[in-house]
């Protein structure tokens, strides 16, 4: 699914606009040189079900919407070659789950993932 449509077809939101690079760099600020660094894309792929389950539990949003959002975050994190510190995996997991929950709640309330 390349795009989301609002319920009344009023507006179209490109998935690529859902996760600003600055947000992703804040979520995954680990240097590639760090020995305990793991590609963020791999980390997200490994934890996608847990993230999706928790975001769905707390937002009540459709799983397909959440999965597409997580796919987008995962893909862009890979394109930016972002990293996770393996010694801080729980912290990264909490942050990305909170971030995805905030985006989904904004979408549910406002019909958009990101407010200008």
Jmol script that loads the backbone (N, CA, C; Angstrom):
load data "model"
ATOM      1  N   UNK A   1       0.855  -1.168   0.000  1.00  0.00           N
ATOM      2  CA  UNK A   1       0.000   0.000   0.000  1.00  0.00           C
ATOM      3  C   UNK A   1       0.900   1.228   0.000  1.00  0.00           C
ATOM      4  N   UNK A   2       0.859   1.984  -1.048  1.00  0.00           N
ATOM      5  CA  UNK A   2       1.769   3.116  -1.198  1.00  0.00           C
ATOM      6  C   UNK A   2       1.239   4.396  -0.581  1.00  0.00           C
ATOM      7  N   UNK A   3      -0.071   4.502  -0.420  1.00  0.00           N
ATOM      8  CA  UNK A   3      -0.641   5.737   0.106  1.00  0.00           C
ATOM      9  C   UNK A   3      -1.838   5.426   0.997  1.00  0.00           C
ATOM     10  N   UNK A   4      -2.094   6.310   1.929  1.00  0.00           N
ATOM     11  CA  UNK A   4      -3.288   6.198   2.769  1.00  0.00           C
ATOM     12  C   UNK A   4      -4.294   7.206   2.258  1.00  0.00           C
ATOM     13  N   UNK A   5      -5.567   6.858   2.338  1.00  0.00           N
ATOM     14  CA  UNK A   5      -6.621   7.789   1.967  1.00  0.00           C
ATOM     15  C   UNK A   5      -7.462   8.065   3.201  1.00  0.00           C
ATOM     16  N   UNK A   6      -7.832   9.303   3.371  1.00  0.00           N
ATOM     17  CA  UNK A   6      -8.709   9.655   4.479  1.00  0.00           C
ATOM     18  C   UNK A   6     -10.082   9.047   4.233  1.00  0.00           C
ATOM     19  N   UNK A   7     -10.835   8.899   5.278  1.00  0.00           N
ATOM     20  CA  UNK A   7     -12.104   8.189   5.197  1.00  0.00           C
ATOM     21  C   UNK A   7     -13.038   8.738   4.127  1.00  0.00           C
ATOM     22  N   UNK A   8     -13.104  10.006   3.949  1.00  0.00           N
ATOM     23  CA  UNK A   8     -14.009  10.581   2.952  1.00  0.00           C
ATOM     24  C   UNK A   8     -13.318  10.872   1.633  1.00  0.00           C
ATOM     25  N   UNK A   9     -12.105  10.376   1.441  1.00  0.00           N
ATOM     26  CA  UNK A   9     -11.386  10.593   0.207  1.00  0.00           C
ATOM     27  C   UNK A   9     -10.929  12.023   0.020  1.00  0.00           C
ATOM     28  N   UNK A  10     -10.934  12.806   1.089  1.00  0.00           N
ATOM     29  CA  UNK A  10     -10.606  14.222   0.991  1.00  0.00           C
ATOM     30  C   UNK A  10      -9.143  14.475   0.700  1.00  0.00           C
ATOM     31  N   UNK A  11      -8.282  13.639   1.256  1.00  0.00           N
ATOM     32  CA  UNK A  11      -6.869  13.947   1.192  1.00  0.00           C
ATOM     33  C   UNK A  11      -6.061  12.673   1.094  1.00  0.00           C
ATOM     34  N   UNK A  12      -4.933  12.750   0.459  1.00  0.00           N
ATOM     35  CA  UNK A  12      -4.045  11.625   0.259  1.00  0.00           C
ATOM     36  C   UNK A  12      -2.737  11.928   0.973  1.00  0.00           C
ATOM     37  N   UNK A  13      -2.194  10.972   1.690  1.00  0.00           N
ATOM     38  CA  UNK A  13      -0.955  11.177   2.422  1.00  0.00           C
ATOM     39  C   UNK A  13       0.068  10.164   1.934  1.00  0.00           C
ATOM     40  N   UNK A  14       1.164  10.636   1.380  1.00  0.00           N
ATOM     41  CA  UNK A  14       2.204   9.729   0.918  1.00  0.00           C
ATOM     42  C   UNK A  14       2.919   9.123   2.116  1.00  0.00           C
ATOM     43  N   UNK A  15       3.125   7.828   2.081  1.00  0.00           N
ATOM     44  CA  UNK A  15       3.783   7.129   3.178  1.00  0.00           C
ATOM     45  C   UNK A  15       5.185   7.671   3.403  1.00  0.00           C
ATOM     46  N   UNK A  16       5.859   8.076   2.359  1.00  0.00           N
ATOM     47  CA  UNK A  16       7.224   8.581   2.496  1.00  0.00           C
ATOM     48  C   UNK A  16       7.285   9.866   3.306  1.00  0.00           C
ATOM     49  N   UNK A  17       6.160  10.531   3.484  1.00  0.00           N
ATOM     50  CA  UNK A  17       6.128  11.764   4.264  1.00  0.00           C
ATOM     51  C   UNK A  17       5.783  11.514   5.730  1.00  0.00           C
ATOM     52  N   UNK A  18       5.615  10.267   6.116  1.00  0.00           N
ATOM     53  CA  UNK A  18       5.149   9.952   7.458  1.00  0.00           C
ATOM     54  C   UNK A  18       6.224  10.019   8.521  1.00  0.00           C
ATOM     55  N   UNK A  19       7.448   9.773   8.161  1.00  0.00           N
ATOM     56  CA  UNK A  19       8.516   9.700   9.156  1.00  0.00           C
ATOM     57  C   UNK A  19       9.660  10.633   8.769  1.00  0.00           C
ATOM     58  N   UNK A  20       9.662  11.835   9.302  1.00  0.00           N
ATOM     59  CA  UNK A  20      10.746  12.762   8.974  1.00  0.00           C
ATOM     60  C   UNK A  20      12.109  12.179   9.372  1.00  0.00           C
ATOM     61  N   UNK A  21      13.082  12.390   8.528  1.00  0.00           N
ATOM     62  CA  UNK A  21      14.431  11.881   8.786  1.00  0.00           C
ATOM     63  C   UNK A  21      14.983  12.378  10.123  1.00  0.00           C
ATOM     64  N   UNK A  22      14.652  13.613  10.495  1.00  0.00           N
ATOM     65  CA  UNK A  22      15.163  14.139  11.765  1.00  0.00           C
ATOM     66  C   UNK A  22      14.630  13.328  12.945  1.00  0.00           C
ATOM     67  N   UNK A  23      13.366  12.895  12.871  1.00  0.00           N
ATOM     68  CA  UNK A  23      12.806  12.059  13.929  1.00  0.00           C
ATOM     69  C   UNK A  23      13.541  10.724  14.007  1.00  0.00           C
ATOM     70  N   UNK A  24      13.785  10.131  12.867  1.00  0.00           N
ATOM     71  CA  UNK A  24      14.460   8.831  12.847  1.00  0.00           C
ATOM     72  C   UNK A  24      15.900   8.935  13.343  1.00  0.00           C
ATOM     73  N   UNK A  25      16.562  10.005  12.988  1.00  0.00           N
ATOM     74  CA  UNK A  25      17.942  10.199  13.492  1.00  0.00           C
ATOM     75  C   UNK A  25      17.945  10.405  15.007  1.00  0.00           C
ATOM     76  N   UNK A  26      16.889  11.016  15.538  1.00  0.00           N
ATOM     77  CA  UNK A  26      16.771  11.173  16.993  1.00  0.00           C
ATOM     78  C   UNK A  26      16.493   9.829  17.674  1.00  0.00           C
ATOM     79  N   UNK A  27      15.723   8.969  17.016  1.00  0.00           N
ATOM     80  CA  UNK A  27      15.420   7.653  17.573  1.00  0.00           C
ATOM     81  C   UNK A  27      16.627   6.723  17.563  1.00  0.00           C
ATOM     82  N   UNK A  28      17.456   6.865  16.549  1.00  0.00           N
ATOM     83  CA  UNK A  28      18.601   5.969  16.357  1.00  0.00           C
ATOM     84  C   UNK A  28      19.892   6.764  16.165  1.00  0.00           C
ATOM     85  N   UNK A  29      20.392   7.410  17.230  1.00  0.00           N
ATOM     86  CA  UNK A  29      21.560   8.296  17.110  1.00  0.00           C
ATOM     87  C   UNK A  29      22.913   7.589  17.294  1.00  0.00           C
ATOM     88  N   UNK A  30      22.979   6.303  17.026  1.00  0.00           N
ATOM     89  CA  UNK A  30      24.175   5.515  17.310  1.00  0.00           C
ATOM     90  C   UNK A  30      25.161   5.565  16.137  1.00  0.00           C
ATOM     91  N   UNK A  31      26.414   5.758  16.449  1.00  0.00           N
ATOM     92  CA  UNK A  31      27.474   5.799  15.438  1.00  0.00           C
ATOM     93  C   UNK A  31      27.687   4.419  14.821  1.00  0.00           C
ATOM     94  N   UNK A  32      27.983   4.401  13.535  1.00  0.00           N
ATOM     95  CA  UNK A  32      28.279   3.148  12.839  1.00  0.00           C
ATOM     96  C   UNK A  32      29.565   2.515  13.358  1.00  0.00           C
ATOM     97  N   UNK A  33      30.405   3.303  13.955  1.00  0.00           N
ATOM     98  CA  UNK A  33      31.685   2.809  14.464  1.00  0.00           C
ATOM     99  C   UNK A  33      31.553   2.063  15.783  1.00  0.00           C
ATOM    100  N   UNK A  34      30.468   2.284  16.477  1.00  0.00           N
ATOM    101  CA  UNK A  34      30.269   1.648  17.784  1.00  0.00           C
ATOM    102  C   UNK A  34      30.205   0.129  17.602  1.00  0.00           C
ATOM    103  N   UNK A  35      30.953  -0.587  18.401  1.00  0.00           N
ATOM    104  CA  UNK A  35      31.045  -2.043  18.257  1.00  0.00           C
ATOM    105  C   UNK A  35      29.705  -2.741  18.469  1.00  0.00           C
ATOM    106  N   UNK A  36      28.876  -2.205  19.351  1.00  0.00           N
ATOM    107  CA  UNK A  36      27.588  -2.826  19.647  1.00  0.00           C
ATOM    108  C   UNK A  36      26.476  -2.322  18.733  1.00  0.00           C
ATOM    109  N   UNK A  37      26.843  -1.684  17.614  1.00  0.00           N
ATOM    110  CA  UNK A  37      25.838  -1.117  16.709  1.00  0.00           C
ATOM    111  C   UNK A  37      25.258  -2.185  15.788  1.00  0.00           C
ATOM    112  N   UNK A  38      23.941  -2.191  15.709  1.00  0.00           N
ATOM    113  CA  UNK A  38      23.191  -3.104  14.853  1.00  0.00           C
ATOM    114  C   UNK A  38      22.369  -2.234  13.904  1.00  0.00           C
ATOM    115  N   UNK A  39      22.249  -2.618  12.624  1.00  0.00           N
ATOM    116  CA  UNK A  39      21.413  -1.810  11.728  1.00  0.00           C
ATOM    117  C   UNK A  39      19.990  -1.666  12.281  1.00  0.00           C
ATOM    118  N   UNK A  40      19.505  -0.438  12.323  1.00  0.00           N
ATOM    119  CA  UNK A  40      18.161  -0.171  12.843  1.00  0.00           C
ATOM    120  C   UNK A  40      17.111  -0.923  12.030  1.00  0.00           C
ATOM    121  N   UNK A  41      17.343  -1.064  10.750  1.00  0.00           N
ATOM    122  CA  UNK A  41      16.390  -1.789   9.902  1.00  0.00           C
ATOM    123  C   UNK A  41      16.227  -3.228  10.388  1.00  0.00           C
ATOM    124  N   UNK A  42      17.336  -3.881  10.704  1.00  0.00           N
ATOM    125  CA  UNK A  42      17.289  -5.258  11.205  1.00  0.00           C
ATOM    126  C   UNK A  42      16.591  -5.319  12.565  1.00  0.00           C
ATOM    127  N   UNK A  43      16.901  -4.366  13.421  1.00  0.00           N
ATOM    128  CA  UNK A  43      16.285  -4.290  14.746  1.00  0.00           C
ATOM    129  C   UNK A  43      14.768  -4.146  14.614  1.00  0.00           C
ATOM    130  N   UNK A  44      14.324  -3.235  13.763  1.00  0.00           N
ATOM    131  CA  UNK A  44      12.897  -3.010  13.568  1.00  0.00           C
ATOM    132  C   UNK A  44      12.218  -4.244  12.990  1.00  0.00           C
ATOM    133  N   UNK A  45      12.880  -4.895  12.048  1.00  0.00           N
ATOM    134  CA  UNK A  45      12.314  -6.098  11.444  1.00  0.00           C
ATOM    135  C   UNK A  45      12.151  -7.197  12.500  1.00  0.00           C
ATOM    136  N   UNK A  46      13.146  -7.324  13.345  1.00  0.00           N
ATOM    137  CA  UNK A  46      13.131  -8.330  14.405  1.00  0.00           C
ATOM    138  C   UNK A  46      11.992  -8.087  15.403  1.00  0.00           C
ATOM    139  N   UNK A  47      11.670  -6.829  15.665  1.00  0.00           N
ATOM    140  CA  UNK A  47      10.677  -6.481  16.682  1.00  0.00           C
ATOM    141  C   UNK A  47       9.350  -5.978  16.106  1.00  0.00           C
ATOM    142  N   UNK A  48       9.147  -6.122  14.807  1.00  0.00           N
ATOM    143  CA  UNK A  48       7.961  -5.556  14.154  1.00  0.00           C
ATOM    144  C   UNK A  48       6.649  -6.046  14.753  1.00  0.00           C
ATOM    145  N   UNK A  49       6.556  -7.338  15.069  1.00  0.00           N
ATOM    146  CA  UNK A  49       5.305  -7.868  15.622  1.00  0.00           C
ATOM    147  C   UNK A  49       5.020  -7.282  16.998  1.00  0.00           C
ATOM    148  N   UNK A  50       6.021  -7.226  17.853  1.00  0.00           N
ATOM    149  CA  UNK A  50       5.823  -6.667  19.196  1.00  0.00           C
ATOM    150  C   UNK A  50       5.420  -5.195  19.125  1.00  0.00           C
ATOM    151  N   UNK A  51       6.070  -4.436  18.245  1.00  0.00           N
ATOM    152  CA  UNK A  51       5.740  -3.014  18.090  1.00  0.00           C
ATOM    153  C   UNK A  51       4.307  -2.871  17.577  1.00  0.00           C
ATOM    154  N   UNK A  52       3.978  -3.611  16.534  1.00  0.00           N
ATOM    155  CA  UNK A  52       2.635  -3.547  15.951  1.00  0.00           C
ATOM    156  C   UNK A  52       1.579  -3.935  16.980  1.00  0.00           C
ATOM    157  N   UNK A  53       1.835  -5.003  17.732  1.00  0.00           N
ATOM    158  CA  UNK A  53       0.876  -5.459  18.740  1.00  0.00           C
ATOM    159  C   UNK A  53       0.624  -4.391  19.796  1.00  0.00           C
ATOM    160  N   UNK A  54       1.677  -3.773  20.295  1.00  0.00           N
ATOM    161  CA  UNK A  54       1.522  -2.762  21.356  1.00  0.00           C
ATOM    162  C   UNK A  54       0.839  -1.504  20.829  1.00  0.00           C
ATOM    163  N   UNK A  55       1.222  -1.058  19.634  1.00  0.00           N
ATOM    164  CA  UNK A  55       0.590   0.141  19.064  1.00  0.00           C
ATOM    165  C   UNK A  55      -0.897  -0.134  18.823  1.00  0.00           C
ATOM    166  N   UNK A  56      -1.235  -1.308  18.324  1.00  0.00           N
ATOM    167  CA  UNK A  56      -2.637  -1.670  18.101  1.00  0.00           C
ATOM    168  C   UNK A  56      -3.396  -1.734  19.425  1.00  0.00           C
ATOM    169  N   UNK A  57      -2.762  -2.297  20.438  1.00  0.00           N
ATOM    170  CA  UNK A  57      -3.404  -2.402  21.753  1.00  0.00           C
ATOM    171  C   UNK A  57      -3.754  -1.028  22.316  1.00  0.00           C
ATOM    172  N   UNK A  58      -2.829  -0.088  22.224  1.00  0.00           N
ATOM    173  CA  UNK A  58      -3.031   1.212  22.867  1.00  0.00           C
ATOM    174  C   UNK A  58      -3.776   2.218  22.005  1.00  0.00           C
ATOM    175  N   UNK A  59      -3.845   2.000  20.695  1.00  0.00           N
ATOM    176  CA  UNK A  59      -4.518   2.974  19.830  1.00  0.00           C
ATOM    177  C   UNK A  59      -5.853   2.487  19.297  1.00  0.00           C
ATOM    178  N   UNK A  60      -6.015   1.183  19.172  1.00  0.00           N
ATOM    179  CA  UNK A  60      -7.221   0.645  18.563  1.00  0.00           C
ATOM    180  C   UNK A  60      -7.247   0.804  17.053  1.00  0.00           C
ATOM    181  N   UNK A  61      -6.142   1.234  16.479  1.00  0.00           N
ATOM    182  CA  UNK A  61      -6.065   1.446  15.028  1.00  0.00           C
ATOM    183  C   UNK A  61      -5.950   0.105  14.296  1.00  0.00           C
ATOM    184  N   UNK A  62      -6.279   0.131  13.026  1.00  0.00           N
ATOM    185  CA  UNK A  62      -6.183  -1.078  12.207  1.00  0.00           C
ATOM    186  C   UNK A  62      -4.735  -1.524  12.087  1.00  0.00           C
ATOM    187  N   UNK A  63      -4.522  -2.827  12.215  1.00  0.00           N
ATOM    188  CA  UNK A  63      -3.175  -3.394  12.145  1.00  0.00           C
ATOM    189  C   UNK A  63      -2.519  -3.104  10.791  1.00  0.00           C
ATOM    190  N   UNK A  64      -3.294  -3.089   9.716  1.00  0.00           N
ATOM    191  CA  UNK A  64      -2.714  -2.831   8.392  1.00  0.00           C
ATOM    192  C   UNK A  64      -2.105  -1.430   8.327  1.00  0.00           C
ATOM    193  N   UNK A  65      -2.753  -0.476   8.958  1.00  0.00           N
ATOM    194  CA  UNK A  65      -2.239   0.890   9.013  1.00  0.00           C
ATOM    195  C   UNK A  65      -0.923   0.928   9.786  1.00  0.00           C
ATOM    196  N   UNK A  66      -0.898   0.254  10.926  1.00  0.00           N
ATOM    197  CA  UNK A  66       0.300   0.230  11.772  1.00  0.00           C
ATOM    198  C   UNK A  66       1.439  -0.508  11.069  1.00  0.00           C
ATOM    199  N   UNK A  67       1.127  -1.622  10.443  1.00  0.00           N
ATOM    200  CA  UNK A  67       2.162  -2.391   9.727  1.00  0.00           C
ATOM    201  C   UNK A  67       2.793  -1.561   8.617  1.00  0.00           C
ATOM    202  N   UNK A  68       1.970  -0.830   7.881  1.00  0.00           N
ATOM    203  CA  UNK A  68       2.502   0.012   6.805  1.00  0.00           C
ATOM    204  C   UNK A  68       3.395   1.104   7.371  1.00  0.00           C
ATOM    205  N   UNK A  69       3.003   1.686   8.489  1.00  0.00           N
ATOM    206  CA  UNK A  69       3.831   2.699   9.135  1.00  0.00           C
ATOM    207  C   UNK A  69       5.167   2.098   9.574  1.00  0.00           C
ATOM    208  N   UNK A  70       5.151   0.941  10.226  1.00  0.00           N
ATOM    209  CA  UNK A  70       6.382   0.301  10.683  1.00  0.00           C
ATOM    210  C   UNK A  70       7.257  -0.081   9.488  1.00  0.00           C
ATOM    211  N   UNK A  71       6.648  -0.558   8.417  1.00  0.00           N
ATOM    212  CA  UNK A  71       7.405  -0.858   7.189  1.00  0.00           C
ATOM    213  C   UNK A  71       8.119   0.379   6.681  1.00  0.00           C
ATOM    214  N   UNK A  72       7.421   1.501   6.705  1.00  0.00           N
ATOM    215  CA  UNK A  72       7.990   2.759   6.229  1.00  0.00           C
ATOM    216  C   UNK A  72       9.156   3.201   7.104  1.00  0.00           C
ATOM    217  N   UNK A  73       8.986   3.108   8.413  1.00  0.00           N
ATOM    218  CA  UNK A  73      10.059   3.473   9.334  1.00  0.00           C
ATOM    219  C   UNK A  73      11.265   2.559   9.110  1.00  0.00           C
ATOM    220  N   UNK A  74      11.000   1.265   8.985  1.00  0.00           N
ATOM    221  CA  UNK A  74      12.067   0.275   8.768  1.00  0.00           C
ATOM    222  C   UNK A  74      12.836   0.566   7.468  1.00  0.00           C
ATOM    223  N   UNK A  75      12.105   0.801   6.411  1.00  0.00           N
ATOM    224  CA  UNK A  75      12.738   1.057   5.108  1.00  0.00           C
ATOM    225  C   UNK A  75      13.591   2.320   5.155  1.00  0.00           C
ATOM    226  N   UNK A  76      13.040   3.383   5.708  1.00  0.00           N
ATOM    227  CA  UNK A  76      13.778   4.658   5.735  1.00  0.00           C
ATOM    228  C   UNK A  76      14.988   4.574   6.656  1.00  0.00           C
ATOM    229  N   UNK A  77      14.870   3.861   7.766  1.00  0.00           N
ATOM    230  CA  UNK A  77      16.015   3.668   8.664  1.00  0.00           C
ATOM    231  C   UNK A  77      17.136   2.944   7.927  1.00  0.00           C
ATOM    232  N   UNK A  78      16.773   2.003   7.070  1.00  0.00           N
ATOM    233  CA  UNK A  78      17.771   1.303   6.257  1.00  0.00           C
ATOM    234  C   UNK A  78      18.415   2.218   5.231  1.00  0.00           C
ATOM    235  N   UNK A  79      17.613   3.039   4.587  1.00  0.00           N
ATOM    236  CA  UNK A  79      18.137   3.976   3.590  1.00  0.00           C
ATOM    237  C   UNK A  79      19.095   4.985   4.216  1.00  0.00           C
ATOM    238  N   UNK A  80      18.807   5.371   5.455  1.00  0.00           N
ATOM    239  CA  UNK A  80      19.663   6.330   6.162  1.00  0.00           C
ATOM    240  C   UNK A  80      20.828   5.642   6.877  1.00  0.00           C
ATOM    241  N   UNK A  81      20.855   4.309   6.823  1.00  0.00           N
ATOM    242  CA  UNK A  81      21.893   3.502   7.474  1.00  0.00           C
ATOM    243  C   UNK A  81      22.001   3.816   8.962  1.00  0.00           C
ATOM    244  N   UNK A  82      20.852   3.898   9.618  1.00  0.00           N
ATOM    245  CA  UNK A  82      20.804   4.190  11.046  1.00  0.00           C
ATOM    246  C   UNK A  82      21.117   2.941  11.856  1.00  0.00           C
ATOM    247  N   UNK A  83      21.571   3.150  13.098  1.00  0.00           N
ATOM    248  CA  UNK A  83      22.026   2.048  13.960  1.00  0.00           C
ATOM    249  C   UNK A  83      21.382   2.086  15.329  1.00  0.00           C
ATOM    250  N   UNK A  84      21.335   0.907  15.946  1.00  0.00           N
ATOM    251  CA  UNK A  84      20.833   0.707  17.292  1.00  0.00           C
ATOM    252  C   UNK A  84      21.994   0.208  18.135  1.00  0.00           C
ATOM    253  N   UNK A  85      22.090   0.718  19.352  1.00  0.00           N
ATOM    254  CA  UNK A  85      23.087   0.230  20.302  1.00  0.00           C
ATOM    255  C   UNK A  85      22.499  -1.015  20.957  1.00  0.00           C
ATOM    256  N   UNK A  86      23.110  -2.168  20.722  1.00  0.00           N
ATOM    257  CA  UNK A  86      22.569  -3.429  21.249  1.00  0.00           C
ATOM    258  C   UNK A  86      22.512  -3.447  22.769  1.00  0.00           C
ATOM    259  N   UNK A  87      23.323  -2.643  23.422  1.00  0.00           N
ATOM    260  CA  UNK A  87      23.285  -2.609  24.885  1.00  0.00           C
ATOM    261  C   UNK A  87      22.105  -1.767  25.387  1.00  0.00           C
ATOM    262  N   UNK A  88      21.416  -1.078  24.461  1.00  0.00           N
ATOM    263  CA  UNK A  88      20.272  -0.231  24.823  1.00  0.00           C
ATOM    264  C   UNK A  88      19.026  -0.610  24.012  1.00  0.00           C
ATOM    265  N   UNK A  89      18.896  -1.887  23.652  1.00  0.00           N
ATOM    266  CA  UNK A  89      17.771  -2.326  22.819  1.00  0.00           C
ATOM    267  C   UNK A  89      16.418  -2.010  23.439  1.00  0.00           C
ATOM    268  N   UNK A  90      16.279  -2.235  24.746  1.00  0.00           N
ATOM    269  CA  UNK A  90      14.991  -1.975  25.402  1.00  0.00           C
ATOM    270  C   UNK A  90      14.606  -0.504  25.274  1.00  0.00           C
ATOM    271  N   UNK A  91      15.579   0.377  25.421  1.00  0.00           N
ATOM    272  CA  UNK A  91      15.320   1.814  25.283  1.00  0.00           C
ATOM    273  C   UNK A  91      14.896   2.160  23.864  1.00  0.00           C
ATOM    274  N   UNK A  92      15.597   1.618  22.876  1.00  0.00           N
ATOM    275  CA  UNK A  92      15.237   1.861  21.467  1.00  0.00           C
ATOM    276  C   UNK A  92      13.836   1.332  21.172  1.00  0.00           C
ATOM    277  N   UNK A  93      13.525   0.146  21.691  1.00  0.00           N
ATOM    278  CA  UNK A  93      12.217  -0.460  21.458  1.00  0.00           C
ATOM    279  C   UNK A  93      11.107   0.397  22.073  1.00  0.00           C
ATOM    280  N   UNK A  94      11.325   0.879  23.290  1.00  0.00           N
ATOM    281  CA  UNK A  94      10.334   1.744  23.932  1.00  0.00           C
ATOM    282  C   UNK A  94      10.144   3.034  23.142  1.00  0.00           C
ATOM    283  N   UNK A  95      11.235   3.627  22.694  1.00  0.00           N
ATOM    284  CA  UNK A  95      11.151   4.893  21.963  1.00  0.00           C
ATOM    285  C   UNK A  95      10.426   4.741  20.631  1.00  0.00           C
ATOM    286  N   UNK A  96      10.756   3.711  19.872  1.00  0.00           N
ATOM    287  CA  UNK A  96      10.119   3.549  18.566  1.00  0.00           C
ATOM    288  C   UNK A  96       8.643   3.177  18.733  1.00  0.00           C
ATOM    289  N   UNK A  97       8.305   2.430  19.777  1.00  0.00           N
ATOM    290  CA  UNK A  97       6.904   2.094  20.038  1.00  0.00           C
ATOM    291  C   UNK A  97       6.119   3.348  20.423  1.00  0.00           C
ATOM    292  N   UNK A  98       6.701   4.182  21.270  1.00  0.00           N
ATOM    293  CA  UNK A  98       6.053   5.439  21.654  1.00  0.00           C
ATOM    294  C   UNK A  98       5.896   6.360  20.444  1.00  0.00           C
ATOM    295  N   UNK A  99       6.932   6.428  19.610  1.00  0.00           N
ATOM    296  CA  UNK A  99       6.892   7.271  18.407  1.00  0.00           C
ATOM    297  C   UNK A  99       5.776   6.810  17.461  1.00  0.00           C
ATOM    298  N   UNK A 100       5.724   5.509  17.197  1.00  0.00           N
ATOM    299  CA  UNK A 100       4.703   4.980  16.297  1.00  0.00           C
ATOM    300  C   UNK A 100       3.309   5.191  16.886  1.00  0.00           C
ATOM    301  N   UNK A 101       3.170   5.022  18.194  1.00  0.00           N
ATOM    302  CA  UNK A 101       1.881   5.248  18.856  1.00  0.00           C
ATOM    303  C   UNK A 101       1.448   6.699  18.701  1.00  0.00           C
ATOM    304  N   UNK A 102       2.371   7.623  18.895  1.00  0.00           N
ATOM    305  CA  UNK A 102       2.045   9.050  18.741  1.00  0.00           C
ATOM    306  C   UNK A 102       1.610   9.365  17.312  1.00  0.00           C
ATOM    307  N   UNK A 103       2.316   8.816  16.325  1.00  0.00           N
ATOM    308  CA  UNK A 103       1.937   9.051  14.919  1.00  0.00           C
ATOM    309  C   UNK A 103       0.547   8.494  14.627  1.00  0.00           C
ATOM    310  N   UNK A 104       0.290   7.280  15.096  1.00  0.00           N
ATOM    311  CA  UNK A 104      -1.007   6.656  14.842  1.00  0.00           C
ATOM    312  C   UNK A 104      -2.127   7.416  15.548  1.00  0.00           C
ATOM    313  N   UNK A 105      -1.907   7.853  16.784  1.00  0.00           N
ATOM    314  CA  UNK A 105      -2.936   8.614  17.491  1.00  0.00           C
ATOM    315  C   UNK A 105      -3.218   9.951  16.806  1.00  0.00           C
ATOM    316  N   UNK A 106      -2.186  10.580  16.281  1.00  0.00           N
ATOM    317  CA  UNK A 106      -2.381  11.808  15.519  1.00  0.00           C
ATOM    318  C   UNK A 106      -3.221  11.524  14.281  1.00  0.00           C
ATOM    319  N   UNK A 107      -2.922  10.409  13.613  1.00  0.00           N
ATOM    320  CA  UNK A 107      -3.679  10.020  12.422  1.00  0.00           C
ATOM    321  C   UNK A 107      -5.147   9.755  12.782  1.00  0.00           C
ATOM    322  N   UNK A 108      -5.377   9.034  13.870  1.00  0.00           N
ATOM    323  CA  UNK A 108      -6.738   8.709  14.298  1.00  0.00           C
ATOM    324  C   UNK A 108      -7.509   9.983  14.641  1.00  0.00           C
ATOM    325  N   UNK A 109      -6.861  10.915  15.318  1.00  0.00           N
ATOM    326  CA  UNK A 109      -7.532  12.143  15.767  1.00  0.00           C
ATOM    327  C   UNK A 109      -7.676  13.183  14.671  1.00  0.00           C
ATOM    328  N   UNK A 110      -6.648  13.316  13.830  1.00  0.00           N
ATOM    329  CA  UNK A 110      -6.598  14.421  12.872  1.00  0.00           C
ATOM    330  C   UNK A 110      -6.697  14.012  11.409  1.00  0.00           C
ATOM    331  N   UNK A 111      -6.569  12.697  11.132  1.00  0.00           N
ATOM    332  CA  UNK A 111      -6.596  12.249   9.748  1.00  0.00           C
ATOM    333  C   UNK A 111      -5.264  12.413   9.043  1.00  0.00           C
ATOM    334  N   UNK A 112      -4.222  12.769   9.799  1.00  0.00           N
ATOM    335  CA  UNK A 112      -2.877  12.935   9.256  1.00  0.00           C
ATOM    336  C   UNK A 112      -1.900  12.364  10.260  1.00  0.00           C
ATOM    337  N   UNK A 113      -0.789  11.845   9.774  1.00  0.00           N
ATOM    338  CA  UNK A 113       0.230  11.327  10.677  1.00  0.00           C
ATOM    339  C   UNK A 113       1.044  12.465  11.289  1.00  0.00           C
ATOM    340  N   UNK A 114       1.355  13.448  10.484  1.00  0.00           N
ATOM    341  CA  UNK A 114       2.219  14.527  10.935  1.00  0.00           C
ATOM    342  C   UNK A 114       1.507  15.843  10.717  1.00  0.00           C
ATOM    343  N   UNK A 115       1.490  16.661  11.745  1.00  0.00           N
ATOM    344  CA  UNK A 115       0.876  17.975  11.647  1.00  0.00           C
ATOM    345  C   UNK A 115       1.924  18.989  11.185  1.00  0.00           C
ATOM    346  N   UNK A 116       1.555  19.856  10.233  1.00  0.00           N
ATOM    347  CA  UNK A 116       2.524  20.861   9.752  1.00  0.00           C
ATOM    348  C   UNK A 116       2.899  21.858  10.828  1.00  0.00           C
TER     349      UNK A 116
END
end "model"
wireframe off; spacefill off
backbone 0.3
color backbone group
